[in-house]
Each structure stands twice: as structure tokens, then as C-alpha cells.
Amino acid sequence: MKTNSTIVLDAQDISKSYNGKKVLEGISLQIRSTDFYVLMGPNGSGKSTLLSILAGTNSFDSGNIKINGNDLCKYKLGARKHIGYVPQENFCSDFLTGRENLQYFANLLGLPKSQAEQEIEQLLEMMDLKEEAGRRVATYSGGMKKKLEIATALLGDARILFLDEPTTGLDPTVRKDFLSVLKEVNERGTAVLLVTHIGEDAEIASSVGFMIKGEIVAEGTPEELKEMSGLRSSIVVDAAPRSDELMMLLAGLSGDCIVIERESLFELICEEPKRMVPKIVEMLYEAGFDMRSVDTRPPSLEDVFYRLTEYPIRGEA
């Protein structure tokens, strides 16, 4: 594992327009080899355009980008060899096996045969795909395909891994496993820059940037952003039967609490949530409700995004 931290991405004042419309407005971003950076924003915010520019697959109007010290415009080949890029669209061939896909991309990179064989086996092991390496990719699940694409992106001398909405369409369990793999990749010395509209994806990041309308409007660790928002923990109540009586009971709890009805539970915003939990448990017990869970929940990064940007991110697809 690499322990020294060096700058692998240095982007300054990146701007981009399409048909006279400004898509990116003077974005600057610096990422070190130890960073797991998540850029979070709704569709149309410009984050995918920025990622494709940083990965060297899209042009930009002004600014400067260096990858591992190499200017992306002046020394494109020198910069690109340090980039691993996983776009939204699947790029591995369904007609080849997992191992054959890796061999194909290793050949494109011009890796010596012995080096390619060693890296392929190591990457299959890291991605937990060794047993499936001989199967055609058409038989892979969505999560397996994404892990294979990460493996192809890490072939050679990739110092930074760019991922565009990689967890979209994955169920919660598969997404959690997938993010754990990315965390391991980062801990082994490869910087990660992931763009997403899903707040849960950003919880494991070392740094998070909030992006709207072509600008990064807030930046910090997840904890720093939550502190900046001023949001408090809430109380989550899952009780049965869900009824108007339950809603009225919670609403009458205290003037200090606001009750929000969610799809499968109730959320209470209170001044002192930890102090209120025992009171709520006792009240529901005495009223005869079946208490499945009553607990506090810290503000999510989606909540924080909404507060700091005044732009709703829930429900974006």
C-alpha cells in the first residue's frame, strides 16, 4: 500500500460551453493520491461533463488540467496512462469472458504478457471475480459488470480512478459491496473521483463537493458539510398500525417537534432528539402500538445538500 500522498489531479478554472450555453464555470479541483472524492449533484448539474473532461475524453474551453504532473493537453499520452475511467455506459464485451475482456484491454495498453497476466489475476482476486472469470460477461449481474470495468480501468499505471454514476440501478446490498471495493482500491493507493446523485454513495468519501449549475458550491468532509448545514439528528419511528391516530399522537408530542410522514415510517425533527426517544417509546407502549424501532438518525448528505444548495436532490434519477 502506498502511504505517501501526492497530487494526482490538479484542475484549474475549467470552463465549458455547448452552443453558447455555459455548462461549467471556472471549476478548480485538486485531488491527492490518498483521496476518495465524491462529486454530488442532480442530473444536469455538469458533473458528468466535468468528469469526461478530466478523463481526457471531452474538450474544454479554458483552464488547465494536470494528471500526476502531466499537462493533459500538452502531454496527453503521458497523462492518460495514469487515468482509469468508468463511464455510465457498460464498455466490456458481453461476448467475451471476464478474463478475455481484461486480456483485450491489456493488449490495447501494450502491457507485456507477463505483466498483464500478473495484473489480471491480482485484479480478479481484488474484485472477487476469480470464480466467474471464465464465464461470458453476458451472464454477469450488474454489480459484477461494474467490478469488471473497474478492473479494466486499473490495468497499467492508473493513479486516479474516475467513475460516473457507478451505483445507479444497483440494489442496496450490491451497492454497499461495490462501494467497499472502491474503498479498498483507494486504500491500496489509487485516488478515486466518483460522481453521483445518491447521498449514500458520498458517506464513505474523504471529501465531498456539491455541484449545481456548473459550479462546485460547497466542499468538505461529510462531517464538515453536516456541521455547516446546521441540521440536527432526527428521530425515526417505525410503529404499527400506521394510522391517523399514530400521526396525531406523534404530532401532539411536543411543540418542539415537527413530524414528517415518510413512505414507511415517521421522522421527527426535535430540539433534543436523544432526550425525546425514551418519552416516545413510553408513549407508544402505553397507547398499545407495536414498536418496530425508535431511534435517532444523523442528517444524511442528501438533507445537507438540500440545505446548503437550496436545490432538492431527492428523487433525481
C-alpha positions as CSV (number, residue, x, y, z in Angstrom):
1,M,0.0,0.0,0.0
2,K,1.3,3.5,-0.9
3,T,1.4,5.8,2.1
4,N,2.9,8.9,0.7
5,S,0.3,11.5,-0.6
6,T,1.0,13.2,-3.9
7,I,-1.2,15.4,-6.1
8,V,-2.6,13.3,-8.9
9,L,-5.2,15.7,-10.2
10,D,-4.8,19.4,-10.4
11,A,-7.6,21.2,-12.4
12,Q,-7.7,24.9,-12.5
13,D,-10.5,27.2,-13.8
14,I,-12.2,24.7,-16.1
15,S,-14.9,26.2,-18.3
16,K,-17.1,24.6,-21.0
17,S,-20.0,25.8,-23.2
18,Y,-22.3,24.0,-25.5
19,N,-24.0,26.0,-28.3
20,G,-23.3,29.2,-26.3
21,K,-24.7,27.9,-23.1
22,K,-22.3,27.7,-20.1
23,V,-22.1,24.2,-18.7
24,L,-19.0,24.6,-16.5
25,E,-18.0,27.9,-14.9
26,G,-14.4,28.1,-13.7
27,I,-14.1,24.9,-11.7
28,S,-10.9,24.2,-9.8
29,L,-10.3,20.8,-8.1
30,Q,-7.2,19.2,-6.6
31,I,-7.1,15.6,-5.6
32,R,-4.3,13.7,-3.8
33,S,-3.4,10.0,-4.2
34,T,-5.0,9.2,-0.8
35,D,-8.3,11.0,-1.6
36,F,-11.7,9.4,-2.1
37,Y,-13.6,12.4,-3.5
38,V,-17.3,12.3,-4.4
39,L,-18.9,15.0,-6.5
40,M,-22.6,15.1,-5.8
41,G,-25.3,16.8,-7.7
42,P,-28.5,16.4,-9.6
43,N,-28.7,15.4,-13.3
44,G,-27.9,18.4,-15.5
45,S,-25.5,19.9,-13.0
46,G,-22.5,19.4,-15.2
47,K,-20.7,16.7,-13.2
48,S,-20.6,14.1,-15.9
49,T,-19.3,16.7,-18.4
50,L,-16.6,17.6,-15.9
51,L,-15.6,14.0,-15.4
52,S,-15.3,13.3,-19.1
53,I,-13.1,16.4,-19.4
54,L,-10.8,15.4,-16.5
55,A,-10.6,11.8,-18.0
56,G,-9.4,13.3,-21.3
57,T,-12.4,12.2,-23.4
58,N,-14.0,15.6,-23.8
59,S,-12.7,19.0,-24.8
60,F,-12.9,22.2,-22.7
61,D,-12.8,25.9,-23.5
62,S,-10.4,27.2,-20.9
63,G,-8.4,26.2,-17.9
64,N,-5.6,23.7,-17.2
65,I,-5.5,20.1,-16.1
66,K,-2.6,18.1,-14.8
67,I,-2.7,14.4,-14.2
68,N,0.2,13.1,-12.0
69,G,2.1,16.3,-13.1
70,N,1.5,15.8,-16.8
71,D,-0.4,18.5,-18.7
72,L,-3.5,16.8,-20.2
73,C,-3.4,19.0,-23.3
74,K,0.4,19.2,-23.9
75,Y,1.3,15.6,-22.9
76,K,-1.9,13.7,-23.4
77,L,-0.4,10.2,-23.6
78,G,1.7,10.8,-20.5
79,A,-1.4,12.0,-18.6
80,R,-3.8,9.4,-20.0
81,K,-1.7,6.4,-18.9
82,H,-2.4,7.4,-15.3
83,I,-6.2,7.6,-15.7
84,G,-8.7,4.9,-15.1
85,Y,-12.2,5.8,-16.4
86,V,-15.5,4.0,-15.9
87,P,-18.3,5.9,-17.8
88,Q,-22.0,5.3,-17.2
89,E,-22.3,3.0,-20.2
90,N,-21.1,-0.5,-19.9
91,F,-18.0,-1.0,-22.2
92,C,-16.9,-4.6,-21.5
93,S,-18.0,-7.1,-24.3
94,D,-20.8,-9.4,-23.3
95,F,-19.5,-11.9,-25.8
96,L,-16.1,-12.3,-24.1
97,T,-15.4,-13.9,-20.7
98,G,-14.3,-11.6,-17.8
99,R,-10.7,-12.7,-18.2
100,E,-10.8,-12.3,-22.0
101,N,-12.1,-8.7,-21.6
102,L,-9.1,-7.9,-19.3
103,Q,-6.7,-9.5,-21.8
104,Y,-8.1,-7.5,-24.6
105,F,-7.7,-4.2,-22.7
106,A,-4.2,-5.2,-21.5
107,N,-3.3,-5.7,-25.2
108,L,-4.7,-2.3,-26.1
109,L,-2.5,-0.7,-23.4
110,G,0.5,-2.6,-24.8
111,L,1.3,-4.3,-21.5
112,P,4.0,-7.1,-21.7
113,K,2.4,-10.5,-21.5
114,S,3.9,-11.5,-18.1
115,Q,2.9,-8.2,-16.5
116,A,-0.6,-8.4,-18.0
117,E,-1.1,-12.0,-16.6
118,Q,0.0,-11.0,-13.2
119,E,-2.1,-7.8,-13.0
120,I,-5.2,-9.6,-14.4
121,E,-5.0,-12.3,-11.7
122,Q,-4.5,-9.7,-9.0
123,L,-7.4,-7.6,-10.2
124,L,-9.7,-10.6,-10.5
125,E,-8.8,-11.5,-6.9
126,M,-9.4,-7.9,-5.6
127,M,-12.8,-7.7,-7.4
128,D,-13.8,-11.2,-6.1
129,L,-14.3,-12.4,-9.7
130,K,-11.9,-15.3,-10.0
131,E,-14.5,-18.0,-10.0
132,E,-16.5,-16.1,-12.6
133,A,-13.5,-15.1,-14.8
134,G,-14.2,-17.9,-17.3
135,R,-17.9,-17.0,-17.8
136,R,-19.2,-14.8,-20.6
137,V,-19.9,-11.3,-19.3
138,A,-23.5,-11.6,-20.6
139,T,-24.2,-13.9,-17.6
140,Y,-22.8,-11.3,-15.1
141,S,-25.0,-9.3,-12.8
142,G,-24.9,-5.5,-12.9
143,G,-22.6,-5.3,-9.9
144,M,-20.2,-7.9,-11.4
145,K,-20.0,-6.0,-14.7
146,K,-19.2,-2.8,-12.8
147,K,-16.4,-4.5,-10.8
148,L,-15.0,-5.9,-14.0
149,E,-15.0,-2.5,-15.6
150,I,-13.1,-1.1,-12.5
151,A,-10.6,-3.9,-13.0
152,T,-10.0,-2.9,-16.7
153,A,-9.7,0.7,-15.7
154,L,-7.0,-0.2,-13.2
155,L,-4.8,-2.1,-15.6
156,G,-1.4,-0.5,-16.1
157,D,-0.3,2.6,-14.1
158,A,-3.7,4.1,-13.2
159,R,-3.1,6.7,-10.4
160,I,-6.7,8.0,-10.3
161,L,-10.0,6.3,-11.0
162,F,-12.9,8.3,-12.4
163,L,-16.4,6.8,-12.1
164,D,-19.6,8.2,-13.5
165,E,-22.8,7.3,-11.5
166,P,-21.5,3.7,-11.0
167,T,-24.1,2.6,-8.5
168,T,-27.2,3.6,-10.5
169,G,-29.5,0.6,-10.8
170,L,-27.7,-1.5,-8.2
171,D,-29.8,-2.8,-5.2
172,P,-28.7,-1.6,-1.7
173,T,-26.8,-4.7,-0.8
174,V,-24.9,-4.8,-4.1
175,R,-24.2,-1.1,-3.9
176,K,-22.7,-1.5,-0.4
177,D,-20.4,-4.3,-1.6
178,F,-19.4,-2.2,-4.6
179,L,-18.5,0.8,-2.6
180,S,-16.5,-1.4,-0.3
181,V,-14.5,-2.5,-3.3
182,L,-13.9,1.1,-4.2
183,K,-12.7,1.9,-0.7
184,E,-10.2,-1.0,-0.9
185,V,-8.9,0.4,-4.3
186,N,-8.4,3.8,-2.6
187,E,-6.7,2.3,0.4
188,R,-4.2,0.5,-1.9
189,G,-3.0,3.9,-3.2
190,T,-5.3,4.9,-6.1
191,A,-7.2,8.1,-5.8
192,V,-11.0,7.9,-6.6
193,L,-13.2,10.6,-8.0
194,L,-16.8,9.4,-8.2
195,V,-19.8,11.5,-9.4
196,T,-23.3,10.6,-8.1
197,H,-26.7,12.0,-7.2
198,I,-27.1,9.4,-4.4
199,G,-26.2,10.7,-1.0
200,E,-25.4,7.3,0.5
201,D,-22.5,7.0,-2.1
202,A,-20.8,10.0,-0.6
203,E,-20.9,8.9,3.1
204,I,-17.6,6.9,2.8
205,A,-15.8,9.8,1.0
206,S,-12.8,11.6,2.4
207,S,-14.1,14.8,0.7
208,V,-17.4,15.7,-1.0
209,G,-18.2,18.5,-3.4
210,F,-21.7,19.7,-4.0
211,M,-22.3,20.8,-7.6
212,I,-25.2,22.7,-9.2
213,K,-25.4,24.6,-12.5
214,G,-21.8,24.0,-13.5
215,E,-20.3,25.2,-10.2
216,I,-19.0,23.5,-7.0
217,V,-20.8,25.5,-4.4
218,A,-19.7,23.6,-1.2
219,E,-16.8,21.3,-0.3
220,G,-15.5,19.5,2.7
221,T,-15.6,16.2,4.6
222,P,-19.0,14.6,5.2
223,E,-18.8,15.7,8.8
224,E,-17.8,19.3,7.9
225,L,-20.6,19.7,5.5
226,K,-23.1,18.4,8.0
227,E,-21.8,20.8,10.6
228,M,-22.0,23.7,8.0
229,S,-25.7,22.8,7.3
230,G,-26.7,23.3,11.0
231,L,-29.0,20.3,10.6
232,R,-29.7,18.2,13.7
233,S,-30.3,14.5,14.1
234,S,-33.9,13.4,13.8
235,I,-35.9,10.6,15.4
236,V,-37.1,7.8,13.1
237,V,-40.3,6.0,14.3
238,D,-41.4,2.7,12.8
239,A,-44.6,1.5,14.5
240,A,-47.8,-0.3,13.7
241,P,-50.5,0.1,12.9
242,R,-49.8,3.2,10.7
243,S,-52.9,5.3,11.3
244,D,-54.2,8.8,11.7
245,E,-54.2,8.0,15.5
246,L,-50.4,7.4,15.4
247,M,-49.8,10.5,13.4
248,M,-51.9,12.6,15.8
249,L,-50.2,11.1,18.8
250,L,-46.7,12.0,17.5
251,A,-47.9,15.4,16.4
252,G,-49.1,16.2,19.9
253,L,-45.9,15.0,21.5
254,S,-44.3,18.4,21.9
255,G,-44.3,21.9,20.4
256,D,-40.6,21.3,19.9
257,C,-41.1,18.5,17.3
258,I,-42.0,18.6,13.7
259,V,-43.5,15.3,12.4
260,I,-42.8,14.3,8.8
261,E,-44.6,11.2,7.3
262,R,-42.3,9.2,5.1
263,E,-43.2,6.2,2.9
264,S,-42.7,3.5,5.6
265,L,-42.1,5.5,8.8
266,F,-42.4,8.8,10.6
267,E,-39.5,11.2,11.1
268,L,-39.5,13.8,13.9
269,I,-37.3,16.9,14.0
270,C,-36.8,17.8,17.6
271,E,-34.6,20.2,19.6
272,E,-33.2,17.4,21.8
273,P,-33.8,14.1,20.0
274,K,-31.9,11.8,22.4
275,R,-33.9,13.2,25.3
276,M,-37.2,12.6,23.4
277,V,-36.6,9.0,22.4
278,P,-37.5,7.4,25.8
279,K,-40.6,9.6,26.0
280,I,-41.8,8.4,22.6
281,V,-41.1,4.8,23.4
282,E,-43.2,5.1,26.7
283,M,-46.0,6.9,24.9
284,L,-46.3,4.3,22.1
285,Y,-46.2,1.5,24.6
286,E,-48.9,2.9,26.7
287,A,-51.1,3.6,23.6
288,G,-50.7,-0.1,22.5
289,F,-48.7,0.4,19.3
290,D,-46.3,-2.3,18.0
291,M,-42.9,-0.6,18.1
292,R,-40.6,-1.9,15.5
293,S,-37.9,0.7,16.0
294,V,-37.5,4.2,17.6
295,D,-34.0,5.6,17.1
296,T,-32.1,8.8,16.2
297,R,-30.7,9.4,12.7
298,P,-28.0,11.8,11.8
299,P,-28.7,14.1,8.8
300,S,-28.0,12.5,5.5
301,L,-25.8,14.1,2.9
302,E,-28.9,14.5,0.7
303,D,-30.5,16.5,3.5
304,V,-27.3,18.5,3.8
305,F,-27.2,19.1,0.0
306,Y,-30.7,20.4,0.0
307,R,-30.0,22.8,2.9
308,L,-26.7,24.2,1.6
309,T,-27.7,24.5,-2.1
310,E,-31.4,25.1,-1.7
311,Y,-31.8,22.6,-4.5
312,P,-33.8,19.3,-4.0
313,I,-31.8,16.2,-4.8
314,R,-34.2,13.6,-3.6
315,G,-35.9,11.7,-6.4
316,E,-33.3,12.5,-9.1
317,A,-32.8,9.6,-11.4
